[in-house]
Amino acid sequence: MTPYAQLPTNNPEKFMRTVGLSKEDFQHLNDKLAAYIDTQKALNPLTRRGRKDSKLALEDRLLLTLYYLRHYPTLINLAAVFGISESYCHKVYARTARMLAKIEKLPNRKALLEDPAATLAIDVSEQPIERPVKNQKAYYSGKKTPHGQGSAGDLCIDAGNPLPGGRKRPTA
């Protein structure tokens, strides 16, 4: 029995929690994926020459991809659930994710990087660590302040937008 057939189809809430989509949305996405694969086979009939069909049904391949994106298990655990090898699990995920990005017309990585309107701030401040009470000498460097606790006002995200409370970096 395939993992897709084992899903709780009579309980929409459990299906949604497991997959991340409703049953209708999953079926709609599966139909779009099947249509895309059929058009690709019709456009390029010789590309599948010599290859065997996939070990997994299309529903299971889509389920594997959506489950990975929803829960982020390790590939070896995901492969065990689907009864395939870890490398084949990665191959199925990568292929299906690429097809989903084409079907849903998602921008590629390069298009996302070229968008000038998007600004991203990442908190990279260091967190203090707990040092042992006994035998602290081996872990203590002699410094009184943690590394990187200097002036945060000198950091700029964007040339025109410094961090709140900070001052602009002098331009030379």
MIROGU-26795 format. One record per atom (N, C-alpha, C): residue in three letters; z, x, y; chain; atom name. Coordinates in pm, 1 decimal. Atoms other than C-alpha are relative to their C-alpha. Layout:
BEGIN
ATOM   rest         pz         px         py   kette   atom
ATOM    ala          Z          X          Y       A     CA
...
This chain:
BEGIN
ATOM   rest         pz         px         py   kette   atom
ATOM    met        0.0       83.8     -118.0       A      N
ATOM    met        0.0        0.0        0.0       A     CA
ATOM    met        0.0       88.6      124.9       A      C
ATOM    thr       11.9      -80.9     -120.9       A      N
ATOM    thr      -90.3      131.7      343.9       A     CA
ATOM    thr      115.8      -29.1       95.3       A      C
ATOM    pro     -107.6       23.1      -97.6       A      N
ATOM    pro      165.1      174.7      622.2       A     CA
ATOM    pro      -26.7     -118.4       93.1       A      C
ATOM    tyr       30.6      113.6      -86.5       A      N
ATOM    tyr      -20.4      -83.2      834.5       A     CA
ATOM    tyr       34.3     -131.2      -69.8       A      C
ATOM    ala      -30.4      122.2       75.5       A      N
ATOM    ala       19.7     -343.2      558.8       A     CA
ATOM    ala      150.3      -22.1      -13.5       A      C
ATOM    gln     -144.7       11.7       12.1       A      N
ATOM    gln      394.4     -273.0      549.6       A     CA
ATOM    gln       67.2      -39.9      130.9       A      C
ATOM    leu      -59.1       34.6     -129.0       A      N
ATOM    leu      446.0     -352.6      918.4       A     CA
ATOM    leu       44.9     -146.2        1.3       A      C
ATOM    pro      -48.4      138.8       -7.0       A      N
ATOM    pro      646.0     -667.0     1000.6       A     CA
ATOM    pro      -89.0      -84.8       90.4       A      C
ATOM    thr       93.7       79.0      -80.0       A      N
ATOM    thr      361.0     -894.3     1112.7       A     CA
ATOM    thr       57.3     -135.4       38.8       A      C
ATOM    asn      -56.6      130.6      -31.8       A      N
ATOM    asn      573.1    -1209.9     1108.9       A     CA
ATOM    asn      103.8        8.3      111.5       A      C
ATOM    asn      -97.7      -17.4     -106.3       A      N
ATOM    asn      821.9    -1064.6     1359.9       A     CA
ATOM    asn      -64.4       81.5      113.4       A      C
ATOM    pro       71.1      -72.3     -106.5       A      N
ATOM    pro      640.4     -979.6     1686.0       A     CA
ATOM    pro       86.8      101.4       73.2       A      C
ATOM    glu      -88.4      -93.3      -70.8       A      N
ATOM    glu      945.4     -810.2     1838.0       A     CA
ATOM    glu       11.7      132.3      -75.8       A      C
ATOM    lys       -7.8     -122.8       79.4       A      N
ATOM    lys      978.4     -560.4     1549.7       A     CA
ATOM    lys     -132.8       75.3        3.9       A      C
ATOM    phe      131.7      -63.3       -8.3       A      N
ATOM    phe      603.2     -495.8     1557.1       A     CA
ATOM    phe      -14.7       73.6      132.5       A      C
ATOM    met        9.3      -59.9     -132.9       A      N
ATOM    met      621.0     -428.1     1930.0       A     CA
ATOM    met       88.6      123.3       10.7       A      C
ATOM    arg      -90.3     -114.3       -6.0       A      N
ATOM    arg      919.0     -193.5     1890.7       A     CA
ATOM    arg      -52.1      116.1      -83.7       A      C
ATOM    thr       50.6     -105.3       88.1       A      N
ATOM    thr      749.3       -1.7     1611.0       A     CA
ATOM    thr     -125.6       65.1       56.4       A      C
ATOM    val      131.4      -51.2      -38.4       A      N
ATOM    val      396.9       32.1     1748.5       A     CA
ATOM    val      -10.4       25.1      150.3       A      C
ATOM    gly       11.5      -12.9     -144.0       A      N
ATOM    gly      439.2      -12.9     2123.6       A     CA
ATOM    gly      -99.5      -96.7       59.6       A      C
ATOM    leu       95.4      102.0      -42.9       A      N
ATOM    leu      175.7     -288.1     2142.5       A     CA
ATOM    leu       29.7     -129.1      -75.0       A      C
ATOM    ser      -11.5      125.9       73.8       A      N
ATOM    ser      172.6     -653.7     2050.4       A     CA
ATOM    ser     -105.0       -1.1     -111.0       A      C
ATOM    lys       93.6        8.6      113.3       A      N
ATOM    lys       -9.7     -754.9     1733.2       A     CA
ATOM    lys     -141.4      -29.4       50.2       A      C
ATOM    glu      132.0       35.5      -54.1       A      N
ATOM    glu     -295.2     -905.4     1938.7       A     CA
ATOM    glu      -63.4      119.8       70.9       A      C
ATOM    asp       52.4     -118.3      -68.7       A      N
ATOM    asp     -331.4     -595.1     2156.3       A     CA
ATOM    asp      -41.3      108.4      -99.4       A      C
ATOM    phe       33.7      -97.9      103.3       A      N
ATOM    phe     -326.9     -373.0     1847.9       A     CA
ATOM    phe     -132.9      -36.9      -65.0       A      C
ATOM    gln      123.3       44.1       65.7       A      N
ATOM    gln     -599.5     -581.9     1684.5       A     CA
ATOM    gln     -118.9       14.7       94.4       A      C
ATOM    his      107.4      -15.4      -98.4       A      N
ATOM    his     -807.0     -581.6     2005.0       A     CA
ATOM    his      -40.9      146.9       12.3       A      C
ATOM    leu       28.7     -143.0       -8.4       A      N
ATOM    leu     -777.9     -201.6     2031.7       A     CA
ATOM    leu      -67.8       50.3     -127.2       A      C
ATOM    asn       60.9      -37.0      127.7       A      N
ATOM    asn     -865.0     -166.8     1663.4       A     CA
ATOM    asn     -146.3      -44.9       -4.2       A      C
ATOM    asp      137.9       48.4       -3.5       A      N
ATOM    asp    -1178.4     -380.4     1713.2       A     CA
ATOM    asp      -86.6       85.3       92.4       A      C
ATOM    lys       74.6      -86.1      -91.4       A      N
ATOM    lys    -1285.0     -171.4     2013.3       A     CA
ATOM    lys      -25.8      137.4      -62.5       A      C
ATOM    leu       15.7     -129.3       66.1       A      N
ATOM    leu    -1228.0      146.4     1811.6       A     CA
ATOM    leu     -105.8       -7.4     -110.1       A      C
ATOM    ala       99.8       17.9      106.1       A      N
ATOM    ala    -1434.0       12.8     1519.8       A     CA
ATOM    ala     -140.0      -11.3       59.8       A      C
ATOM    ala      130.7       13.3      -64.3       A      N
ATOM    ala    -1718.4      -84.4     1755.1       A     CA
ATOM    ala      -47.5      135.2       53.3       A      C
ATOM    tyr       35.9     -132.3      -52.0       A      N
ATOM    tyr    -1709.7      261.7     1916.4       A     CA
ATOM    tyr      -47.3       91.0     -113.4       A      C
ATOM    ile       38.7      -83.8      114.3       A      N
ATOM    ile    -1726.0      433.6     1577.1       A     CA
ATOM    ile     -135.6      -42.4      -53.7       A      C
ATOM    asp      129.8       48.1       47.8       A      N
ATOM    asp    -2016.4      213.4     1468.5       A     CA
ATOM    asp     -113.0       42.0       92.6       A      C
ATOM    thr      105.5      -42.3      -92.8       A      N
ATOM    thr    -2213.9      290.1     1784.6       A     CA
ATOM    thr      -24.5      150.4       -9.1       A      C
ATOM    gln       17.0     -144.4       14.2       A      N
ATOM    gln    -2149.2      663.1     1740.8       A     CA
ATOM    gln      -75.6       34.3     -128.2       A      C
ATOM    lys       73.7      -22.5      125.4       A      N
ATOM    lys    -2270.8      646.0     1379.8       A     CA
ATOM    lys     -146.7      -36.9       15.8       A      C
ATOM    ala      139.0       40.9      -20.1       A      N
ATOM    ala    -2584.2      462.3     1492.5       A     CA
ATOM    ala      -73.5       99.5       88.7       A      C
ATOM    leu       63.7      -96.3      -89.2       A      N
ATOM    leu    -2653.9      712.5     1770.4       A     CA
ATOM    leu      -22.7      135.3      -66.6       A      C
ATOM    asn        7.1     -131.4       65.1       A      N
ATOM    asn    -2591.6     1020.7     1554.7       A     CA
ATOM    asn       14.2      -15.7     -151.1       A      C
ATOM    pro      -14.6       25.6      144.3       A      N
ATOM    pro    -2667.5      938.8     1190.0       A     CA
ATOM    pro       19.9      126.4      -83.3       A      C
ATOM    leu       -9.5     -121.4       81.0       A      N
ATOM    leu    -2677.9     1301.0     1075.5       A     CA
ATOM    leu      131.6       75.1       18.2       A      C
ATOM    thr     -123.6      -74.9      -24.2       A      N
ATOM    thr    -2337.8     1409.9     1210.5       A     CA
ATOM    thr       99.2      -14.3     -114.2       A      C
ATOM    arg      -94.2       20.6      109.6       A      N
ATOM    arg    -2151.1     1269.3      909.8       A     CA
ATOM    arg      -54.0       53.7     -132.8       A      C
ATOM    arg       62.6      -49.9      121.5       A      N
ATOM    arg    -2377.3     1442.8      658.6       A     CA
ATOM    arg       92.4       98.8      -70.7       A      C
ATOM    gly      -82.2      -89.3       79.2       A      N
ATOM    gly    -2172.3     1604.9      384.0       A     CA
ATOM    gly      148.2      -27.8        9.2       A      C
ATOM    arg     -142.2       31.4      -12.9       A      N
ATOM    arg    -1838.9     1459.6      496.6       A     CA
ATOM    arg       35.2     -123.4      -80.3       A      C
ATOM    lys      -49.5      117.2       69.8       A      N
ATOM    lys    -1636.3     1221.9      290.6       A     CA
ATOM    lys       63.7      -93.6      101.7       A      C
ATOM    asp      -68.7       94.5      -87.4       A      N
ATOM    asp    -1486.1      910.3      440.8       A     CA
ATOM    asp      146.4       38.4       10.4       A      C
ATOM    ser     -139.5      -31.5      -24.8       A      N
ATOM    ser    -1136.2      929.7      578.5       A     CA
ATOM    ser       89.0      -55.7     -110.2       A      C
ATOM    lys      -95.9       47.2       99.4       A      N
ATOM    lys     -841.9      896.3      342.3       A     CA
ATOM    lys       76.8     -121.1       50.1       A      C
ATOM    leu      -74.6      110.1      -60.7       A      N
ATOM    leu     -685.6      651.0      585.3       A     CA
ATOM    leu      -94.9     -105.8       53.8       A      C
ATOM    ala       75.9      108.1      -60.5       A      N
ATOM    ala     -814.4      312.8      690.2       A     CA
ATOM    ala        9.9       11.7      151.8       A      C
ATOM    leu        2.6       -8.5     -145.3       A      N
ATOM    leu     -897.0      266.6     1057.5       A     CA
ATOM    leu      130.1      -52.0       60.9       A      C
ATOM    glu     -126.8       53.6      -51.2       A      N
ATOM    glu     -584.2       55.3     1112.7       A     CA
ATOM    glu      111.7      102.6      -12.9       A      C
ATOM    asp     -102.9     -101.6       21.5       A      N
ATOM    asp     -369.4      332.1      966.7       A     CA
ATOM    asp      -17.9      119.1       93.5       A      C
ATOM    arg       23.6     -109.6      -93.5       A      N
ATOM    arg     -535.8      597.3     1182.6       A     CA
ATOM    arg       46.2      -37.6      140.9       A      C
ATOM    leu      -45.9       46.4     -130.8       A      N
ATOM    leu     -472.4      389.3     1493.6       A     CA
ATOM    leu      151.5      -11.5        3.0       A      C
ATOM    leu     -145.5       11.4        9.1       A      N
ATOM    leu     -118.1      317.5     1379.5       A     CA
ATOM    leu       65.4      137.6        7.1       A      C
ATOM    leu      -53.1     -135.9       -2.7       A      N
ATOM    leu      -54.1      688.6     1320.2       A     CA
ATOM    leu        0.3       54.8      143.1       A      C
ATOM    thr       10.6      -50.8     -136.8       A      N
ATOM    thr     -174.4      773.9     1671.1       A     CA
ATOM    thr       98.2      -69.9       93.2       A      C
ATOM    leu      -90.1       74.2      -88.4       A      N
ATOM    leu       19.7      497.8     1845.1       A     CA
ATOM    leu      146.2       26.9      -33.8       A      C
ATOM    tyr     -137.3      -29.0       39.9       A      N
ATOM    tyr      333.5      567.6     1642.8       A     CA
ATOM    tyr       42.5      138.0       49.7       A      C
ATOM    tyr      -30.5     -134.5      -49.2       A      N
ATOM    tyr      315.3      936.4     1734.0       A     CA
ATOM    tyr       23.2       -2.3      151.2       A      C
ATOM    leu      -14.6        6.0     -144.8       A      N
ATOM    leu      268.0      856.9     2102.9       A     CA
ATOM    leu      124.7      -76.9       42.5       A      C
ATOM    arg     -117.9       81.1      -34.3       A      N
ATOM    arg      553.4      606.4     2097.9       A     CA
ATOM    arg      130.2       71.2      -32.5       A      C
ATOM    his     -126.3      -53.9       48.2       A      N
ATOM    his      818.6      797.6     1899.2       A     CA
ATOM    his        7.3      152.1       -4.0       A      C
ATOM    tyr        7.6     -145.5        8.1       A      N
ATOM    tyr      704.9     1164.5     1889.7       A     CA
ATOM    tyr       77.4       58.8     -118.6       A      C
ATOM    pro      -61.7      -66.8      114.7       A      N
ATOM    pro      814.9     1244.3     1535.2       A     CA
ATOM    pro      -73.0      131.9      -25.8       A      C
ATOM    thr       72.1     -121.3       37.1       A      N
ATOM    thr      727.5     1580.4     1388.7       A     CA
ATOM    thr     -116.9      -40.5      -89.5       A      C
ATOM    leu      118.9       34.5       77.4       A      N
ATOM    leu      388.6     1586.2     1222.4       A     CA
ATOM    leu       27.1        2.0     -149.7       A      C
ATOM    ile      -29.2       -3.7      142.8       A      N
ATOM    ile      538.1     1673.9      885.6       A     CA
ATOM    ile       68.8     -129.7      -44.1       A      C
ATOM    asn      -63.0      128.0       32.6       A      N
ATOM    asn      755.1     1360.3      895.9       A     CA
ATOM    asn     -101.9     -113.1        3.5       A      C
ATOM    leu      103.3      102.4      -11.4       A      N
ATOM    leu      464.0     1146.7     1009.3       A     CA
ATOM    leu      -97.0        7.1     -117.5       A      C
ATOM    ala       88.9      -17.1      114.9       A      N
ATOM    ala      245.6     1291.8      735.9       A     CA
ATOM    ala       64.6      -52.6     -127.3       A      C
ATOM    ala      -69.2       50.3      117.9       A      N
ATOM    ala      509.9     1206.8      475.6       A     CA
ATOM    ala       -1.3     -152.3       -3.9       A      C
ATOM    val        2.8      146.5       -5.3       A      N
ATOM    val      517.8      845.0      591.9       A     CA
ATOM    val     -137.2      -51.7      -41.0       A      C
ATOM    phe      135.3       45.2       28.5       A      N
ATOM    phe      140.0      815.2      565.8       A     CA
ATOM    phe      -55.8       58.3     -130.6       A      C
ATOM    gly       43.5      -55.4      127.6       A      N
ATOM    gly      113.7     1018.9      244.4       A     CA
ATOM    gly     -116.7       96.2       11.6       A      C
ATOM    ile      106.7      -97.2      -21.2       A      N
ATOM    ile     -114.3     1290.5      384.9       A     CA
ATOM    ile       62.6      133.9       35.8       A      C
ATOM    ser      -52.4     -131.4      -35.5       A      N
ATOM    ser      -81.5     1659.3      467.6       A     CA
ATOM    ser       23.8        8.4      150.4       A      C
ATOM    glu      -33.3      -17.9     -140.8       A      N
ATOM    glu       53.3     1783.8      798.2       A     CA
ATOM    glu     -124.3       33.4       82.7       A      C
ATOM    ser      119.7      -38.5      -74.7       A      N
ATOM    ser     -276.9     1941.8      903.0       A     CA
ATOM    ser      -96.8     -117.6       13.9       A      C
ATOM    tyr       87.4      117.0       -7.6       A      N
ATOM    tyr     -472.3     1626.6      819.2       A     CA
ATOM    tyr       57.5     -103.5       96.8       A      C
ATOM    cys      -66.0       89.2      -94.3       A      N
ATOM    cys     -217.6     1424.1     1014.9       A     CA
ATOM    cys      -33.8       40.1      143.9       A      C
ATOM    his       35.3      -47.8     -133.1       A      N
ATOM    his     -283.2     1641.7     1320.0       A     CA
ATOM    his     -146.4      -27.3       30.7       A      C
ATOM    lys      143.1       23.5      -19.7       A      N
ATOM    lys     -658.5     1610.4     1272.7       A     CA
ATOM    lys      -27.0     -147.6       30.2       A      C
ATOM    val       17.6      143.8      -22.4       A      N
ATOM    val     -638.9     1230.3     1251.9       A     CA
ATOM    val       50.4      -38.4      138.1       A      C
ATOM    tyr      -55.4       31.5     -131.7       A      N
ATOM    tyr     -416.3     1211.1     1558.4       A     CA
ATOM    tyr      -92.3       48.5      111.5       A      C
ATOM    ala       82.7      -57.2     -106.4       A      N
ATOM    ala     -637.9     1440.4     1767.6       A     CA
ATOM    ala     -131.6      -76.8       14.6       A      C
ATOM    arg      126.9       73.1       -6.5       A      N
ATOM    arg     -961.2     1259.0     1677.1       A     CA
ATOM    arg       18.8     -140.0       57.0       A      C
ATOM    thr      -21.5      137.3      -44.2       A      N
ATOM    thr     -820.3      911.7     1730.5       A     CA
ATOM    thr       42.1       -4.1      146.5       A      C
ATOM    ala      -41.8       -3.3     -140.4       A      N
ATOM    ala     -655.0     1005.2     2060.2       A     CA
ATOM    ala     -119.8       27.1       90.8       A      C
ATOM    arg      120.6      -25.4      -79.0       A      N
ATOM    arg     -986.0     1146.2     2189.3       A     CA
ATOM    arg      -86.8     -124.8       10.1       A      C
ATOM    met       80.2      122.1       -1.9       A      N
ATOM    met    -1167.2      828.7     2088.9       A     CA
ATOM    met       64.6     -106.9       87.0       A      C
ATOM    leu      -69.1       98.3      -83.1       A      N
ATOM    leu     -900.9      610.6     2253.0       A     CA
ATOM    leu      -16.4       31.5      148.1       A      C
ATOM    ala       19.1      -38.7     -139.3       A      N
ATOM    ala     -934.3      808.4     2575.8       A     CA
ATOM    ala     -140.5      -35.2       47.3       A      C
ATOM    lys      137.2       36.7      -36.7       A      N
ATOM    lys    -1311.3      749.0     2571.9       A     CA
ATOM    lys      -15.9     -151.5        9.0       A      C
ATOM    ile       12.6      145.6        1.7       A      N
ATOM    ile    -1278.7      380.2     2486.8       A     CA
ATOM    ile       63.6      -61.6      124.3       A      C
ATOM    glu      -73.4       56.7     -113.2       A      N
ATOM    glu    -1023.7      306.8     2757.0       A     CA
ATOM    glu      -37.9       65.9      132.2       A      C
ATOM    lys       50.2      -69.9     -118.9       A      N
ATOM    lys    -1207.8      534.1     3003.9       A     CA
ATOM    lys      112.5       64.8       79.2       A      C
ATOM    leu     -107.1      -74.6      -64.3       A      N
ATOM    leu     -902.2      743.4     3077.0       A     CA
ATOM    leu      -56.8      128.4       56.6       A      C
ATOM    pro       50.9     -126.0      -54.5       A      N
ATOM    pro     -960.7     1042.2     3303.5       A     CA
ATOM    pro       44.3      117.2      -86.8       A      C
ATOM    asn      -35.6     -118.2       78.0       A      N
ATOM    asn     -965.6     1377.3     3133.2       A     CA
ATOM    asn       96.8       86.6       79.4       A      C
ATOM    arg     -100.7      -86.8      -61.3       A      N
ATOM    arg     -723.1     1655.9     3214.2       A     CA
ATOM    arg      -51.8       63.3      128.8       A      C
ATOM    lys       57.6      -65.0     -116.8       A      N
ATOM    lys     -959.8     1823.1     3459.3       A     CA
ATOM    lys       -3.1      -96.0      119.3       A      C
ATOM    ala        3.3       98.7     -107.7       A      N
ATOM    ala     -999.6     1503.2     3662.7       A     CA
ATOM    ala      139.8      -24.8       55.6       A      C
ATOM    leu     -136.6       19.2      -46.4       A      N
ATOM    leu     -623.7     1461.1     3679.8       A     CA
ATOM    leu       48.1      118.3       84.1       A      C
ATOM    leu      -40.6     -118.2      -74.7       A      N
ATOM    leu     -578.1     1819.1     3803.2       A     CA
ATOM    leu      -68.0        9.6      136.0       A      C
ATOM    glu       74.5       -9.5     -124.5       A      N
ATOM    glu     -840.4     1781.4     4076.5       A     CA
ATOM    glu       41.5     -105.2      102.2       A      C
ATOM    asp      -41.1      106.3      -90.7       A      N
ATOM    asp     -673.9     1475.3     4233.7       A     CA
ATOM    asp       92.4       57.8      106.2       A      C
ATOM    pro      -84.1      -61.5     -103.1       A      N
ATOM    pro     -542.2     1600.5     4571.1       A     CA
ATOM    pro      115.5      -88.3       44.5       A      C
ATOM    ala     -104.4       90.6      -47.3       A      N
ATOM    ala     -329.7     1291.4     4638.1       A     CA
ATOM    ala      126.6        8.6      -84.3       A      C
ATOM    ala     -115.7       -4.7       89.8       A      N
ATOM    ala      -98.7     1350.1     4343.8       A     CA
ATOM    ala       80.5      126.8       25.8       A      C
ATOM    thr      -91.2     -112.0      -17.8       A      N
ATOM    thr      200.6     1571.3     4415.3       A     CA
ATOM    thr      110.7      -16.1     -101.1       A      C
ATOM    leu      -99.2        4.4      105.1       A      N
ATOM    leu      444.9     1657.1     4145.1       A     CA
ATOM    leu      113.8       94.1       33.7       A      C
ATOM    ala     -118.2      -82.6      -21.8       A      N
ATOM    ala      798.7     1783.3     4193.3       A     CA
ATOM    ala       75.9       10.1     -131.4       A      C
ATOM    ile      -71.6      -23.1      124.5       A      N
ATOM    ile      977.5     1937.0     3897.2       A     CA
ATOM    ile      132.7       64.9       33.0       A      C
ATOM    asp     -133.2      -54.5      -23.1       A      N
ATOM    asp     1350.5     1999.5     3901.1       A     CA
ATOM    asp       19.9      116.7      -95.6       A      C
ATOM    val      -16.1     -118.5       83.3       A      N
ATOM    val     1388.9     2354.9     3775.8       A     CA
ATOM    val      131.4       70.8       29.5       A      C
ATOM    ser     -128.9      -62.5      -29.5       A      N
ATOM    ser     1743.1     2414.5     3891.5       A     CA
ATOM    ser       72.5       31.1     -129.8       A      C
ATOM    glu      -70.0      -41.9      120.5       A      N
ATOM    glu     1959.6     2593.7     3642.7       A     CA
ATOM    glu      129.5      -77.7      -15.9       A      C
ATOM    gln     -122.9       70.9       31.1       A      N
ATOM    gln     2248.2     2421.7     3472.9       A     CA
ATOM    gln      106.2      101.4      -40.3       A      C
ATOM    pro     -105.1      -93.1       42.6       A      N
ATOM    pro     2582.7     2597.9     3434.8       A     CA
ATOM    pro       28.3      -17.5     -148.7       A      C
ATOM    ile      -30.3        5.6      142.0       A      N
ATOM    ile     2674.0     2684.0     3077.7       A     CA
ATOM    ile      148.9       21.6      -20.6       A      C
ATOM    glu     -139.9      -21.0       32.9       A      N
ATOM    glu     3011.7     2676.3     2913.5       A     CA
ATOM    glu       13.5      133.1      -71.6       A      C
ATOM    arg      -25.7     -128.1       64.4       A      N
ATOM    arg     3139.2     3019.1     2826.9       A     CA
ATOM    arg      123.1      -14.2      -87.2       A      C
ATOM    pro     -116.9       10.5       86.4       A      N
ATOM    pro     3387.7     3072.2     2548.8       A     CA
ATOM    pro      127.1       47.2       71.9       A      C
ATOM    val     -127.4      -37.6      -60.9       A      N
ATOM    val     3753.8     3094.7     2646.7       A     CA
ATOM    val       46.7      133.4      -55.9       A      C
ATOM    lys      -37.9     -126.3       63.6       A      N
ATOM    lys     3826.1     3369.9     2396.9       A     CA
ATOM    lys     -121.5       91.1       -4.3       A      C
ATOM    asn      105.9     -101.5        5.4       A      N
ATOM    asn     3622.7     3690.6     2399.8       A     CA
ATOM    asn     -109.4      -26.4      104.3       A      C
ATOM    gln       95.3       30.9     -105.1       A      N
ATOM    gln     3459.2     3596.8     2728.6       A     CA
ATOM    gln      -69.9      125.3       51.8       A      C
ATOM    lys       53.8     -123.8      -53.0       A      N
ATOM    lys     3395.4     3961.0     2816.4       A     CA
ATOM    lys     -143.1       26.1      -49.6       A      C
ATOM    ala      133.5      -24.6       54.7       A      N
ATOM    ala     3088.6     3973.7     2590.0       A     CA
ATOM    ala     -105.8      -86.7       68.4       A      C
ATOM    tyr       95.0       91.5      -61.1       A      N
ATOM    tyr     2929.1     3682.1     2777.9       A     CA
ATOM    tyr        1.3        6.8      152.8       A      C
ATOM    tyr      -16.6       -1.6     -145.0       A      N
ATOM    tyr     3034.3     3768.7     3134.2       A     CA
ATOM    tyr      -69.4      121.8       58.7       A      C
ATOM    ser       75.3     -110.6      -57.5       A      N
ATOM    ser     2801.7     3977.5     3346.5       A     CA
ATOM    ser       69.3       62.0      120.1       A      C
ATOM    gly      -68.9      -51.3     -117.1       A      N
ATOM    gly     3041.3     4026.0     3638.9       A     CA
ATOM    gly      -43.8      -66.9      128.1       A      C
ATOM    lys       46.1       69.2     -119.1       A      N
ATOM    lys     2844.3     3810.6     3881.0       A     CA
ATOM    lys       90.1     -119.0       28.0       A      C
ATOM    lys      -85.8      111.6      -38.3       A      N
ATOM    lys     3039.8     3550.4     4073.6       A     CA
ATOM    lys      -77.3     -130.6       13.7       A      C
ATOM    thr       78.2      122.0      -15.3       A      N
ATOM    thr     2753.1     3304.3     4133.6       A     CA
ATOM    thr     -106.8       -4.8     -107.7       A      C
ATOM    pro      107.3       11.6       99.3       A      N
ATOM    pro     2503.8     3169.5     3881.4       A     CA
ATOM    pro     -133.8       44.0       57.7       A      C
ATOM    his      132.7      -44.1      -40.1       A      N
ATOM    his     2148.6     3299.9     3893.9       A     CA
ATOM    his      -76.7     -114.8       62.9       A      C
ATOM    gly       86.1       99.0      -60.7       A      N
ATOM    gly     1915.7     3112.1     4125.2       A     CA
ATOM    gly       71.8      -96.1       92.6       A      C
ATOM    gln      -72.5       90.8      -87.4       A      N
ATOM    gln     2182.7     2953.0     4343.3       A     CA
ATOM    gln      -18.1       36.7      146.7       A      C
ATOM    gly       28.3      -36.8     -138.1       A      N
ATOM    gly     2023.5     3085.6     4659.6       A     CA
ATOM    gly      -38.0     -121.7       81.3       A      C
ATOM    ser       37.7      108.3      -90.3       A      N
ATOM    ser     1885.4     2877.5     4943.2       A     CA
ATOM    ser     -115.4      -79.0      -58.9       A      C
ATOM    ala      106.2       85.9       52.6       A      N
ATOM    ala     1686.1     2584.2     4808.7       A     CA
ATOM    ala      -94.3      -43.8      109.9       A      C
ATOM    gly       84.8       40.2     -112.0       A      N
ATOM    gly     1542.5     2523.8     5156.0       A     CA
ATOM    gly     -125.9       82.7       11.2       A      C
ATOM    asp      117.7      -85.3       -7.4       A      N
ATOM    asp     1294.4     2806.6     5107.3       A     CA
ATOM    asp     -110.8      -46.1      -94.1       A      C
ATOM    leu       99.2       46.7       95.7       A      N
ATOM    leu     1116.9     2623.8     4825.3       A     CA
ATOM    leu      -84.4     -108.8       61.9       A      C
ATOM    cys       90.5      101.4      -51.9       A      N
ATOM    cys      811.8     2424.0     4925.8       A     CA
ATOM    cys      -81.8      -56.3     -114.9       A      C
ATOM    ile       85.3       64.3       99.2       A      N
ATOM    ile      631.5     2172.3     4707.7       A     CA
ATOM    ile     -144.0        8.8       46.6       A      C
ATOM    asp      131.9        5.6      -60.2       A      N
ATOM    asp      337.1     2141.4     4939.1       A     CA
ATOM    asp       11.1       72.8      133.3       A      C
ATOM    ala       -6.4      -76.3     -124.2       A      N
ATOM    ala      247.3     2341.0     5249.5       A     CA
ATOM    ala       56.0      -84.6      114.4       A      C
ATOM    gly      -46.4       83.7     -108.7       A      N
ATOM    gly      320.4     2044.2     5473.5       A     CA
ATOM    gly      124.7      -79.0      -32.4       A      C
ATOM    asn     -112.4       83.5       40.8       A      N
ATOM    asn      600.6     1881.4     5274.7       A     CA
ATOM    asn      108.1       83.6      -66.9       A      C
ATOM    pro     -107.1      -76.0       63.8       A      N
ATOM    pro      911.3     2094.8     5219.0       A     CA
ATOM    pro       97.8      -93.9      -69.3       A      C
ATOM    leu     -102.6       80.5       65.4       A      N
ATOM    leu     1201.6     1976.7     5006.8       A     CA
ATOM    leu       88.9      -64.7      105.0       A      C
ATOM    pro      -87.6       65.3      -96.6       A      N
ATOM    pro     1434.6     1729.6     5179.0       A     CA
ATOM    pro      117.6       89.9       35.3       A      C
ATOM    gly     -110.4      -82.1      -46.1       A      N
ATOM    gly     1693.7     1909.2     5387.3       A     CA
ATOM    gly      -37.3      145.8       16.6       A      C
ATOM    gly       42.1     -139.9      -10.1       A      N
ATOM    gly     1496.6     2231.1     5374.7       A     CA
ATOM    gly      -83.4       21.2      123.8       A      C
ATOM    arg       82.7      -30.7     -115.3       A      N
ATOM    arg     1298.6     2407.0     5637.9       A     CA
ATOM    arg     -134.9       50.1      -50.9       A      C
ATOM    lys      134.0      -44.5       38.9       A      N
ATOM    lys      930.8     2493.1     5632.2       A     CA
ATOM    lys       -3.0      150.5      -12.0       A      C
ATOM    arg       19.8     -142.8       17.8       A      N
ATOM    arg      828.3     2832.9     5510.9       A     CA
ATOM    arg      -84.6       51.0      114.8       A      C
ATOM    pro       80.2      -52.7     -111.6       A      N
ATOM    pro      703.9     3046.8     5798.3       A     CA
ATOM    pro     -136.7       46.4      -49.7       A      C
ATOM    thr      135.8      -42.0       36.1       A      N
ATOM    thr      329.7     3098.0     5787.1       A     CA
ATOM    thr      -32.9      129.7       70.3       A      C
ATOM    ala       31.1     -131.3      -56.7       A      N
ATOM    ala      198.3     3446.9     5843.3       A     CA
ATOM    ala     -137.6        3.2       55.4       A      C
